């Protein structure tokens, strides 16, 4: 599986290629799927470009993307989109349009309650386990571990030379991960080295402007689709 992460917490200052509005995200999603992406991860935004888990923002984004593609679409529930755990939980419970899956970062406050609420609503949970946090230990002790859709193993080491070492250590921390599929990915300078490791290990992975603004050769990426195309070439798959 190759997931495309369309925008992340990036905003207008990261350049016009980063999609922010529902219409821009829908267009970027369609291009990425045509290039070979089989799953979508997106950060719905407010009109001013801030990440949001509000029912209105989530519905507008999902409706726009689903009008253009037929692959699963997931959203973030990161604490930066709503710092208060109780308010975040309330907003998720008020969603009128449901994503196929949502990422829940296991090191964040209220992760277990949020994941349980999503599961109750029939939304798949990507268990976000970040390097450099206690997320792996918390996930290993979670009664919900065997019920998540997949584990989203995120390498936060952005230095290319050491990111692969960090990735291997994170995978060792995760261990059997309740037998759930693991999606391994990196960020910025670590994005491409970790992606290549995921391919070698036969793991699912992701790429997109959330994780990196650059192609493997260091050139600035022109779109999410261009990034996905490089993964398709690497894996021998074509959109």
C-alpha positions in Angstrom: 0.0 0.0 0.0 1.2 3.5 -0.9 -0.6 6.2 1.0 -0.4 9.8 -0.1 -0.3 12.4 2.7 -1.5 15.5 0.9 -0.8 18.5 3.1 -0.1 17.9 6.8 0.3 20.9 9.0 1.9 22.8 6.2 0.4 26.1 5.0 0.6 28.9 2.5 4.2 29.7 3.5 5.3 26.3 2.2 4.3 27.2 -1.3 1.4 27.1 -3.7 1.9 23.4 -4.4 0.6 22.5 -1.0 -3.2 21.9 -1.3 -5.3 23.6 1.5 -8.9 24.1 0.4 -11.3 21.2 -0.2 -11.2 21.8 -3.9 -7.4 21.9 -4.0 -7.2 18.7 -1.9 -9.7 16.9 -4.2 -7.6 17.8 -7.3 -4.4 16.7 -5.6 -6.0 13.5 -4.4 -7.2 12.6 -7.9 -3.8 13.3 -9.4 -2.0 11.2 -6.7 -4.3 8.2 -7.2 -3.8 8.4 -10.9 0.0 8.3 -10.2 -0.4 5.1 -8.0 -1.6 6.1 -4.5 -4.0 3.6 -3.0 -5.0 5.4 0.2 -5.2 9.1 1.3 -4.3 10.9 4.5 -5.4 14.5 4.8 -5.5 17.4 7.2 -8.8 19.3 6.9 -8.3 23.0 7.2 -10.3 26.1 8.3 -10.7 28.9 5.8 -7.6 30.6 7.3 -5.5 27.4 6.8 -5.4 26.0 10.3 -5.7 22.2 10.9 -9.2 21.4 12.2 -11.2 18.4 13.4 -14.5 20.4 13.3 -17.4 18.6 11.7 -17.8 21.3 9.0 -14.2 21.2 7.9 -14.0 17.4 7.9 -17.2 17.0 6.0 -16.3 19.6 3.3 -12.9 17.9 2.8 -14.2 14.4 2.6 -17.1 15.2 0.3 -14.8 17.0 -2.1 -12.2 14.2 -2.2 -14.7 11.4 -2.5 -16.3 13.2 -5.5 -13.0 12.6 -7.3 -11.6 9.3 -6.0 -12.8 5.9 -4.8 -9.9 4.9 -2.5 -10.0 5.1 1.3 -9.6 8.5 2.8 -8.4 9.2 6.3 -7.9 12.3 8.4 -5.7 13.5 11.2 -6.9 13.9 14.8 -3.6 15.4 16.0 -3.5 17.4 19.1 -2.4 20.5 17.2 -5.9 20.5 15.5 -7.6 20.6 18.9 -5.4 20.8 22.0 -8.1 20.1 24.6 -8.7 16.3 24.7 -12.4 16.6 25.8 -13.2 19.1 23.1 -11.4 17.0 20.5 -13.4 14.0 21.5 -16.6 16.0 21.4 -15.9 17.2 17.9 -15.1 13.8 16.6 -18.3 12.4 18.1 -20.1 15.2 16.2 -18.7 14.4 12.8 -21.6 14.2 10.2 -19.4 12.7 7.5 -17.1 9.9 8.5 -13.7 9.2 7.1 -12.7 5.6 6.3 -9.9 5.9 8.9 -8.3 8.4 11.2 -4.9 8.6 12.7 -4.6 8.7 16.5 -1.2 9.5 18.0 -0.8 7.1 20.9 1.5 9.4 22.9 -1.0 12.3 23.0 -3.4 12.9 25.9 -6.8 11.2 25.4 -5.6 8.8 22.7 -7.3 5.7 24.1 -10.7 7.4 24.5 -10.5 9.0 21.1 -9.6 5.7 19.4 -12.4 3.9 21.2 -14.9 6.6 20.1 -13.8 6.3 16.5 -14.1 2.5 16.6 -17.6 2.8 18.0 -18.5 4.9 15.0 -17.0 2.4 12.6 -14.0 4.4 11.6 -10.7 2.6 11.2 -7.9 3.7 13.5 -4.3 4.2 12.4 -2.3 4.0 15.6 0.3 6.7 15.3 3.5 5.6 17.1 6.2 8.2 16.9 9.9 7.6 17.5 11.2 9.6 20.4 8.0 9.2 22.4 6.5 6.6 24.7 3.9 5.8 22.0 5.3 2.2 21.4 5.1 1.3 25.1 1.6 2.8 25.4 0.4 1.0 22.4 1.9 -2.4 23.6 -0.2 -2.0 26.7 -3.4 -0.9 25.0 -6.5 -3.1 25.1 -7.4 -1.6 21.7 -4.2 -2.7 20.0 -5.6 -5.7 18.3 -8.5 -3.7 16.9 -6.7 -0.9 15.1 -6.7 -0.8 11.3 -2.9 -0.5 11.1 0.1 1.0 13.0 1.4 4.2 11.5 5.1 4.1 12.5 6.4 7.6 12.2 10.2 8.3 12.3 10.6 11.8 13.5 14.4 11.8 13.0 14.8 14.1 10.0 18.5 13.4 9.4 18.9 11.1 6.5 22.0 9.3 7.8 20.4 8.3 11.1 16.7 8.1 10.2 17.0 4.5 9.0 18.7 3.5 12.3 15.9 5.2 14.2 13.3 3.4 12.0 14.8 0.0 12.8 14.8 0.8 16.5 11.1 1.9 16.3 10.1 -1.3 14.6 11.9 -3.3 17.3 10.0 -1.3 19.9 6.8 -2.1 18.2 7.5 -5.8 18.1 4.6 -7.9 16.8 2.3 -4.9 17.1 -0.7 -7.2 17.8 -0.3 -8.6 14.4 -1.6 -5.4 12.8 -0.2 -4.1 9.5 2.6 -1.5 9.8 2.9 1.6 7.7 6.4 3.0 8.0 7.3 6.5 7.0 9.7 9.4 7.7 9.8 13.1 7.5 11.8 15.8 5.6 15.4 14.6 5.3 14.4 11.2 6.6 11.4 10.7 4.3 13.1 9.0 1.3 15.6 6.9 3.3 12.9 5.5 5.5 10.6 4.9 2.6 13.3 2.8 0.9 13.6 0.8 4.0 9.9 0.2 4.1 10.0 -1.0 0.5 12.9 -3.4 1.3 11.0 -4.8 4.3 7.8 -5.2 2.4 5.9 -2.7 4.6 3.2 -0.3 3.6 4.5 3.3 3.3 3.5 6.8 2.4 4.7 9.9 0.7 3.4 13.4 0.1 3.9 17.0 0.8 3.1 16.5 4.5 6.3 14.3 4.8 8.6 16.1 2.3 8.7 19.0 -0.1 11.5 17.4 -2.1 12.2 14.7 -4.6 14.9 12.1 -3.9 17.4 14.2 -5.8 16.7 17.2 -3.6 14.7 19.1 -6.2 11.6 20.8 -5.0 8.5 18.7 -5.7 5.9 20.2 -8.0 3.0 18.1 -6.6 1.9 15.1 -4.5 1.5 13.2 -7.7 5.1 13.8 -8.7 6.2 12.4 -5.3 3.9 9.3 -5.7 5.2 8.7 -9.2 8.7 8.4 -7.8 7.5 5.7 -5.3 5.7 3.9 -8.1 9.0 3.8 -10.1 10.8 2.6 -7.0 8.4 -0.2 -6.3 7.8 -1.1 -10.0 4.1 -0.1 -9.8 2.4 2.4 -12.0 -0.8 4.3 -11.6 
